[in-house]
Amino acid sequence: MNLLSGNEAIARAAFDAGATVGVAYPGTPSTETMEAFATFEGVYAEWCTNEKVAVEVGLGAAASGVRVLATMKHVGLNVAADPLFTASYTGVNGGFVILAADDPGMYSSQNEQDSQFYGQAALVPVLSPSDAQEAYDFTRDAYGLSERFDVPVIIRSSVRISHTKTRVEVREREAFAPKAYESNPAKWVMMPAFAKPRRLVVLKRVEEMRDWVETCPYNRQEMRDRAIGIVCAGASYQHVREALPDASVLKLGVTWPLPEKALRAFEDEVDRVYVIEEGSDYLTQAVKATGVTVHETPRPLSRAGELSPGAIRTAFGIEEPPHRSMRSDLPGRPPALCPGCPHRLVFRELSRLRAIVTGDIGCYTLGALPPLGGMDTCVCMGASVSMAHGFELGLKAPGRQDSAKRPRPVVAVIGDSTFMHSGLSSLVSTIYNAGAGTVCILDNRTTAMTGRQGNPANGVTLQHRTSHEIDLEAVVRACGADAVSVVDPQDAAAVRSALKEATSNGTRLDVIIFKSPCVLLERKNEPPFTVTSACTGCGVCATLGCPAIASDPETGLSSIDPVQCCGCGQCAQYCRFDAIKQD
Ligand SMILES: Cc1ncc(C[n+]2csc(CCOP(=O)(O)OP(=O)(O)O)c2C)c(N)n1
């Protein structure tokens, strides 16, 4: 018996099923899955540059005949959607399981999505575990399923399942002998002449899976009070059991395809069928499409955010037991860049420049928050560079009423991992189309936001194999950027002059690589700085948003917390009164 998170259980199940290849791009709440898989003996695991690459590497390995695990967060599945949809046509050979970990409530994501829609759209089965034991069991069996139907299988998790530890009984490890590979262009070369017959194979497989799902062991009917019958899956099942312990439940383990006969049989057993789910109406619509009458809850359940037992009780008009309310005098702890973070001064200087900053996803997105306030947009990985090009085009478009005003420079800001993920192709497109502007690559030598994973720009691989560190400067130069510089982002004057120089020319494309390690990689154990009596309370140091700096609400005088201060000296560079000194 083991205490495992859903992510750890998925990794263990893949290993026990004989998977020997793991491919991923990190993303909360999926990241620990591949980190756990990588620790098992005899497996090969790698961080890929992005999720599309991961699924393609995985598909190649599966085609060769081995069992493969690919992991990603929900938005990663958007990136991987292209190979996924056609992998449904080619099939797999060795079992291919793809974890898509959803983030209802957006604890660490730019949007909420329901990955089950992808299964439905790509005609790929979706298994939705409700705890770590099911995460283990479903993943373990998904390999057999994948090979039986010759199709990738999606394990759809969500933050509660991925990160909650429950007791897991594991089964004996299977010795999986890799399957033979034989060339078969009619199955693997998806040009129209071959894809058309494969489409018929896909549709036939769907019918076979629809038969299988009626009797598969992952869907179960739990009969209790028959007045209320709830259809649910995943984390929602746990919330339903807690909120409505007496209700009858049809718990779905397979959420695409749905067991139509089992659903109709459940409808016959209960007075009213309700569907409880979080983040989308995928299941509601899919159950309705089987002909089952789905009733509205007496009060509506929000489609925004995570579900909770309280929200379900309220939806059914049941009074909520009183909660102890949180103390109102607790200090707020908004997210902030760490003391010493090499991203900080870039945003401080960008906000001085009044630049239009197209941002991207990573720790540096926090540069959008006050007091730095140095970012205008953040949409998806890689979008900073392409959106900057779009802004340039739009701002220079003829006939603009506001074009006479002093033009604001357009600056894209992107992290090293994000640049490698999808910023590079955007930069190539901008250069190809003779775009102008400034691109800042914030190279903190790691993928900090998701827990300091390696990436091509630092050459650290998941299993610490010898690797190549991709030379960002050489790559950008080879692409043909007009001007390329490498600047120390801990040096305020250097940051200021590099940005000023780059943004002063409206026709050039400048790339500045701000290179300095994340403080969590190399914490400077320098003595902390202190504020001397020369402080005038001007508050400039506070505009850096360093968590170690506080201002007295009455006097405005600054102070530095010696425990948080890492001795980086960023603030001292901004003090005009020389009042910040190192001990
Ligand atoms: C498509 C997609 N995949 C993964 C993620 C999760 N994620 C957010 S930011 C990020 C990488 C951040 O690394 P980097 O660009 O180096 O910036 P840093 O956090 O180090 O400042 C990742 C993997 C995501 N948001 N979207």
The ligand as an SDF file (V2000), in Angstrom:
LIG
                    3D

 26 27  0  0  0  0  0  0  0  0999 V2000
    0.9780   25.3470  -23.5200 C   0  0  0  0  0  0  0  0  0  0  0  0
    1.4740   25.5130  -22.1400 C   0  0  0  0  0  0  0  0  0  0  0  0
    2.3210   24.5900  -21.6440 N   0  0  0  0  0  0  0  0  0  0  0  0
    2.7970   24.7170  -20.3800 C   0  0  0  0  0  0  0  0  0  0  0  0
    2.4290   25.7760  -19.5930 C   0  0  0  0  0  0  0  0  0  0  0  0
    2.9540   25.8890  -18.1720 C   0  0  0  0  0  0  0  0  0  0  0  0
    3.9930   26.9080  -18.0840 N   0  0  0  0  0  0  0  0  0  0  0  0
    3.6890   28.1690  -17.7980 C   0  0  0  0  0  0  0  0  0  0  0  0
    5.0090   29.1470  -17.9100 S   0  0  0  0  0  0  0  0  0  0  0  0
    6.0290   27.9150  -18.2940 C   0  0  0  0  0  0  0  0  0  0  0  0
    7.4920   28.0970  -18.5650 C   0  0  0  0  0  0  0  0  0  0  0  0
    8.1170   29.2140  -17.8750 C   0  0  0  0  0  0  0  0  0  0  0  0
    9.4940   29.1710  -18.0950 O   0  0  0  0  0  0  0  0  0  0  0  0
   10.2820   30.3890  -18.6970 P   0  0  0  0  0  0  0  0  0  0  0  0
    9.6820   30.8440  -19.9610 O   0  0  0  0  0  0  0  0  0  0  0  0
   11.7080   29.9960  -18.7630 O   0  0  0  0  0  0  0  0  0  0  0  0
   10.0460   31.5480  -17.6200 O   0  0  0  0  0  0  0  0  0  0  0  0
   10.3970   31.5870  -16.0510 P   0  0  0  0  0  0  0  0  0  0  0  0
    9.2290   31.0160  -15.3140 O   0  0  0  0  0  0  0  0  0  0  0  0
   11.6630   30.8150  -15.8580 O   0  0  0  0  0  0  0  0  0  0  0  0
   10.5480   33.0210  -15.7410 O   0  0  0  0  0  0  0  0  0  0  0  0
    5.3240   26.7440  -18.3440 C   0  0  0  0  0  0  0  0  0  0  0  0
    5.9440   25.4580  -18.6170 C   0  0  0  0  0  0  0  0  0  0  0  0
    1.5210   26.7030  -20.1540 C   0  0  0  0  0  0  0  0  0  0  0  0
    1.0640   27.7470  -19.4640 N   0  0  0  0  0  0  0  0  0  0  0  0
    1.0800   26.5540  -21.4090 N   0  0  0  0  0  0  0  0  0  0  0  0
  1  2  1  0
  2  3  1  0
  2 26  2  0
  3  4  2  0
  4  5  1  0
  5  6  1  0
  5 24  2  0
  6  7  1  0
  7  8  2  0
  7 22  1  0
  8  9  1  0
  9 10  1  0
 10 11  1  0
 10 22  2  0
 11 12  1  0
 12 13  1  0
 13 14  1  0
 14 15  2  0
 14 16  1  0
 14 17  1  0
 17 18  1  0
 18 19  2  0
 18 20  1  0
 18 21  1  0
 22 23  1  0
 24 25  1  0
 24 26  1  0
M  CHG  1   7   1
M  END
$$$$
